[in-house]
Every structure is written in C-alpha cells, then in structure tokens.
Amino acid sequence: MAAGIWPDANAPGTFRNGPVSNFVQNNSQTQQVDQGDIKVDYQITSNARVFARESYDHRTYTSPSPGDVFIGNGQENSESWDHNAVIGYTHTLSPSASSELRLGFSRFNTFHFGNDYGIDENNILGIKNGNLAAFPESSGIANFNINGLVATGSPGSTNATRLASVYEMNEAITWTRGAHTLKFGIDANRIDTTVTNPEVNPRASSISIAA
C-alpha cells in the first residue's frame, strides 16, 4: 500500500502511460432508517379537547471508499436526526364559534462526513497545520491529484452540519352566522438554521503532482 494510502494492485489492469485500472473492488452502500410516531388525544370537557403528536426519524447512510478510507471517489456518508412535534387545543366557544390553537416544532439535523473523518492524516504526512485540533471538521486528508493514481480526499461538502429548527404557532377563531363563515387569527413562525462549510478549511487543500 503506497504511503499507507493507495491499495496494492489486485488485477492485471491495462497499460496506458503507466498501469491503470489495476485495482478492483465491489462495495455496497447501506442505509438504515428507524422511524416512529406517537399520538395522544384527550377530551377535557364536552367543549374542549387536546392532542399531542411526536414523529421521529433517524437515518444512517454509509458509502465505503474502494480500497482505503483516503481514496476520493465521491463517497459521502450521512446521519440524520429529524423530528416533528405538535400540540393542538380545540375549544367550542358557542354553537357558532370555535377556537383552534396549534403549537409546532420541527427539526432537520444532518451531518455529512467522509470516510477519513476523525483521522488527522495531513498531520501524519507532515503537512503543517493540515488538520486543526480546534476544528474536527478539518480532519482527513488533502486532495492529492497524482497522474496515474486515483485522487485522495473526501468531497468538500463532507464533514458538514445542516441544521434547521422551525417553531410555529397558529391560533384561529371560526365563527358561523347563517350562510356565512368567518375565520381569523394569527400565524407565527421562527426558523433557526446552522450550516457549516468545511471547504474553507485545510482538509480541502488540493495538491497536484505530474508523474
């Protein structure tokens, strides 16, 4: 294994300005999804009822690299934790009027990471400040482009967090009078987002070497 990075040849391959296609490996991408829902309804009085619901989804996606975790062939893993919760309250004010209150929360949380995540290979190879301890997303190996060899390094979009939290409140009053129905209320939303982009860190450095 060259420099502990590129695997040894396991196939005859062909020769075109040097040996090519001389390593073959079949890899399988795997995905596991665990999800569930729970809901509770409660009749407080004949005129009032409340419900609560929680939905949860956990997804793990794995895409192994061929030969070694440092080989850059576009592999990208991810782990997601998503959930949605809502509480609803309905109150019948009169035979012709009712009130509905909804409080909701949703979260989308995904972490994308390369197969070399957590390995400070740039530092091991002697690249100064190639991986920074204060920034774990900078772990991994730089993008080495050497003529005749498959490039190293995970895609620049890996080792990144995509997080969004949505808070919702909706209050509506419905009033019926004869053939007319009026509905009015308030709808408020708040969205908090966090996005990290590791392409600006040392891991995304590119080194090209012509043989």
PyMOL commands that set and color helices and strands:
alter all, ss='L'
color gray80, all
select helices_A, chain A and resi 121-124+136-138+198-200+202-204
alter helices_A, ss='H'
color red, helices_A
select strands_A, chain A and resi 14-15+19-20+30-45+48-62+77-94+97-113+143-146+160-177+180-195+206-209
alter strands_A, ss='S'
color yellow, strands_A
deselect
rebuild
show_as cartoon
